[in-house]
Amino acid sequence: MSLLLSEIKIGEKALIVAVNTEKIPLKLLEMGCLPGNLAELIQIAPFGDPYYFTINDSHVAIRKEIANEVTVVLEKQN
């Protein structure tokens, strides 16, 4: 089941499966927000925006509107 990056919960890891390259800033793509990479939600700011992720061993802050442009699949828990 696919979700948007903005829909995962703190501590969950998800595999990026699709990115809307028309809406995502190039810098975010350069930092590894690409299909095939793993994203983990670390924290959400007090007013719900931005989200803080670890992607490719980088800590990245992503606004909710941008996180809505990334499709993910939750990593299976052991």
C-alpha positions as CSV (number, residue, x, y, z in Angstrom):
1,M,0.0,0.0,0.0
2,S,1.5,3.3,-1.0
3,L,1.4,6.4,1.1
4,L,2.5,10.0,0.8
5,L,5.7,10.9,2.7
6,S,3.7,13.2,4.8
7,E,1.5,10.3,6.0
8,I,4.1,8.2,7.8
9,K,4.4,8.3,11.6
10,I,7.5,9.2,13.7
11,G,9.9,6.3,13.7
12,E,8.6,4.6,10.6
13,K,10.8,3.9,7.7
14,A,9.5,4.0,4.1
15,L,11.0,3.3,0.7
16,I,10.6,6.1,-1.8
17,V,8.8,4.7,-4.9
18,A,7.9,7.9,-6.8
19,V,8.8,11.6,-6.8
20,N,7.0,14.4,-8.6
21,T,10.1,16.0,-10.1
22,E,8.1,19.0,-11.3
23,K,7.3,20.0,-7.7
24,I,10.4,18.9,-5.8
25,P,13.3,21.3,-5.4
26,L,16.5,20.1,-7.2
27,K,18.5,20.4,-3.9
28,L,16.2,17.8,-2.3
29,L,16.7,15.4,-5.2
30,E,20.5,16.0,-4.9
31,M,20.3,15.1,-1.2
32,G,18.8,11.7,-2.1
33,C,15.1,12.1,-2.1
34,L,14.9,9.7,-5.0
35,P,13.1,6.4,-5.7
36,G,14.8,3.4,-4.1
37,N,16.1,5.4,-1.1
38,L,14.8,4.9,2.5
39,A,13.3,7.7,4.5
40,E,12.7,7.7,8.2
41,L,10.5,10.3,10.0
42,I,12.4,11.7,13.0
43,Q,10.3,14.6,14.1
44,I,7.5,16.9,13.2
45,A,7.8,20.6,14.1
46,P,5.4,22.0,16.7
47,F,2.8,23.4,14.3
48,G,2.9,20.4,12.0
49,D,5.3,21.8,9.4
50,P,8.1,21.0,8.5
51,Y,8.9,17.3,8.8
52,Y,12.4,16.1,9.7
53,F,13.6,13.0,7.9
54,T,16.7,11.0,7.6
55,I,17.3,10.2,3.9
56,N,20.6,8.6,2.7
57,D,22.2,9.4,6.1
58,S,21.3,13.1,5.7
59,H,19.0,15.0,8.0
60,V,16.5,16.9,5.8
61,A,13.6,19.2,6.7
62,I,10.8,19.0,4.2
63,R,7.6,21.1,4.1
64,K,4.3,19.2,4.2
65,E,3.4,20.5,0.7
66,I,6.6,19.0,-0.7
67,A,6.3,15.8,1.3
68,N,2.9,15.4,-0.4
69,E,4.7,15.0,-3.7
70,V,6.7,11.9,-2.6
71,T,5.1,8.5,-2.7
72,V,6.4,5.8,-0.4
73,V,5.8,2.2,0.8
74,L,6.3,1.4,4.4
75,E,9.3,-0.9,5.2
76,K,8.2,-4.2,6.6
77,Q,8.8,-4.6,10.3
78,N,10.5,-7.8,11.5
